[in-house]
Amino acid sequence: MRARHVFDERHVGAPGIAHGGAVATVLDDLFGFLLYLIGEPAVTRHLEVGYRSPVLLGTPYLLEAGVQRREGRKLFVRAQGTDEGGAAVVEASALFLVVGLEHFARGGGDAAPVAP
Ligand SMILES: CCCCCCCCCCCCCCCC(=O)SCCNC(=O)CCNC(=O)[C@H](O)C(C)(C)COP(=O)(O)OP(=O)(O)OC[C@H]1O[C@@H](n2cnc3c(N)ncnc32)[C@H](O)[C@@H]1OP(=O)(O)O
């Protein structure tokens, strides 16, 4: 899966640079959306982010994510963010666990199924 993303002032850490937590959030959400497209309701069990270069505000980045392998209900996923010159600025790997819809009902929301 591919996405384009531009961080803005809402995500600022150091001046002009995205906060690492905001970058991690975007990557985690990218994985969530990937698994939504695949049609597996899954949640993050473990997330690792490698920050290679500062992620700049107001700069478009290409984000790419895919499923590396599956072991039963464990989904191992990887992602990379690159700048317009093709240089990798951030990478992430995560373990998602497939869960039943009752998992989401624990938050008190409507646990009605969502079409993939
Ligand atoms: C409301 C309407 C309906 C909504 C319809 C759906 C909507 C769809 C929305 C999706 C939205 C996503 C949005 C973005 C992604 C989030 O933001 S998800 C939110 C953040 N994550 C969470 O809140 C998850 C909190 N954690 C949990 O609930 C539980 O830990 C889990 C994930 C369900 C797993 O619990 P568990 O079943 O007890 O499993 P656990 O024993 O902890 O670990 C499972 C396995 O992983 C292994 N493991 C753990 N860590 C590692 C590691 N680092 N490396 C390798 N193996 C590991 C364990 O050894 C274990 O292996 P086995 O012994 O099973 O072989």
The ligand as a MOL file (V3000), in Angstrom:
LIG
                    3D

  0  0  0     0  0            999 V3000
M  V30 BEGIN CTAB
M  V30 COUNTS 65 67 0 0 0
M  V30 BEGIN ATOM
M  V30 1 C -15.9400 0.2940 16.9350 0
M  V30 2 C -16.5110 -0.3490 15.6880 0
M  V30 3 C -15.8640 -1.6210 15.2590 0
M  V30 4 C -14.4760 -1.4320 14.7170 0
M  V30 5 C -14.1580 -2.4480 13.6560 0
M  V30 6 C -12.7190 -2.5760 13.2890 0
M  V30 7 C -12.0120 -1.2960 13.0950 0
M  V30 8 C -10.5650 -1.5260 12.8520 0
M  V30 9 C -9.7920 -0.3650 13.3050 0
M  V30 10 C -8.3310 -0.6830 13.3940 0
M  V30 11 C -7.6680 0.5150 13.9500 0
M  V30 12 C -6.1970 0.3690 13.9200 0
M  V30 13 C -5.5640 1.6580 14.2600 0
M  V30 14 C -4.0550 1.5820 14.2070 0
M  V30 15 C -3.5200 0.5910 15.1500 0
M  V30 16 C -3.8380 0.9110 16.5750 0
M  V30 17 O -3.7440 2.0260 17.0350 0
M  V30 18 S -4.3400 -0.3820 17.5660 0
M  V30 19 C -4.3820 0.3650 19.2160 0
M  V30 20 C -3.1410 0.0590 19.9930 0
M  V30 21 N -3.0710 -1.3100 20.3490 0
M  V30 22 C -3.8270 -1.8220 21.3310 0
M  V30 23 O -4.6140 -1.1450 21.9870 0
M  V30 24 C -3.6430 -3.2820 21.6070 0
M  V30 25 C -3.5890 -3.5300 23.1200 0
M  V30 26 N -3.1780 -4.9140 23.3600 0
M  V30 27 C -4.1120 -5.9010 23.4020 0
M  V30 28 O -5.3180 -5.6670 23.3500 0
M  V30 29 C -3.5830 -7.2990 23.5030 0
M  V30 30 O -2.2490 -7.2690 23.9270 0
M  V30 31 C -3.6310 -8.0580 22.1220 0
M  V30 32 C -2.9450 -7.2610 20.9900 0
M  V30 33 C -5.1090 -8.3040 21.7470 0
M  V30 34 C -2.8890 -9.3570 22.2290 0
M  V30 35 O -3.2440 -9.9710 23.4620 0
M  V30 36 P -3.1200 -11.5500 23.6280 0
M  V30 37 O -4.1370 -12.2130 22.7560 0
M  V30 38 O -3.1700 -11.8050 25.0950 0
M  V30 39 O -1.7140 -11.9090 22.9920 0
M  V30 40 P -0.2200 -11.8550 23.6720 0
M  V30 41 O -0.0470 -13.1270 24.4360 0
M  V30 42 O 0.0050 -10.5780 24.3860 0
M  V30 43 O 0.7100 -11.8550 22.3890 0
M  V30 44 C 0.3730 -12.6050 21.2420 0
M  V30 45 C 1.6270 -13.2180 20.6450 0
M  V30 46 O 2.5160 -12.1880 20.1830 0
M  V30 47 C 3.8520 -12.5140 20.5940 0
M  V30 48 N 4.6310 -11.3010 20.6780 0
M  V30 49 C 4.4420 -10.2420 21.4880 0
M  V30 50 N 5.3730 -9.2920 21.2230 0
M  V30 51 C 6.1390 -9.7780 20.2210 0
M  V30 52 C 7.2510 -9.2700 19.5050 0
M  V30 53 N 7.7530 -8.0580 19.7630 0
M  V30 54 N 7.7810 -10.0570 18.5250 0
M  V30 55 C 7.2740 -11.2820 18.2510 0
M  V30 56 N 6.2290 -11.8100 18.8870 0
M  V30 57 C 5.6800 -11.0690 19.8760 0
M  V30 58 C 3.6510 -13.2170 21.9330 0
M  V30 59 O 4.7960 -13.9720 22.2610 0
M  V30 60 C 2.4410 -14.0730 21.6230 0
M  V30 61 O 2.8650 -15.2220 20.9110 0
M  V30 62 P 2.1020 -16.6560 21.1160 0
M  V30 63 O 2.3950 -17.0420 22.5270 0
M  V30 64 O 0.6090 -16.3730 20.8790 0
M  V30 65 O 2.7290 -17.5200 20.0550 0
M  V30 END ATOM
M  V30 BEGIN BOND
M  V30 1 1 1 2
M  V30 2 1 2 3
M  V30 3 1 3 4
M  V30 4 1 4 5
M  V30 5 1 5 6
M  V30 6 1 6 7
M  V30 7 1 7 8
M  V30 8 1 8 9
M  V30 9 1 9 10
M  V30 10 1 10 11
M  V30 11 1 11 12
M  V30 12 1 12 13
M  V30 13 1 13 14
M  V30 14 1 14 15
M  V30 15 1 15 16
M  V30 16 2 16 17
M  V30 17 1 16 18
M  V30 18 1 18 19
M  V30 19 1 19 20
M  V30 20 1 20 21
M  V30 21 1 21 22
M  V30 22 2 22 23
M  V30 23 1 22 24
M  V30 24 1 24 25
M  V30 25 1 25 26
M  V30 26 1 26 27
M  V30 27 2 27 28
M  V30 28 1 27 29
M  V30 29 1 29 30
M  V30 30 1 29 31
M  V30 31 1 31 32
M  V30 32 1 31 33
M  V30 33 1 31 34
M  V30 34 1 34 35
M  V30 35 1 35 36
M  V30 36 2 36 37
M  V30 37 1 36 38
M  V30 38 1 36 39
M  V30 39 1 39 40
M  V30 40 2 40 41
M  V30 41 1 40 42
M  V30 42 1 40 43
M  V30 43 1 43 44
M  V30 44 1 44 45
M  V30 45 1 45 46
M  V30 46 1 45 60
M  V30 47 1 46 47
M  V30 48 1 47 48
M  V30 49 1 47 58
M  V30 50 1 48 49
M  V30 51 1 48 57
M  V30 52 2 49 50
M  V30 53 1 50 51
M  V30 54 1 51 52
M  V30 55 2 51 57
M  V30 56 1 52 53
M  V30 57 2 52 54
M  V30 58 1 54 55
M  V30 59 2 55 56
M  V30 60 1 56 57
M  V30 61 1 58 59
M  V30 62 1 58 60
M  V30 63 1 60 61
M  V30 64 1 61 62
M  V30 65 2 62 63
M  V30 66 1 62 64
M  V30 67 1 62 65
M  V30 END BOND
M  V30 END CTAB
M  END
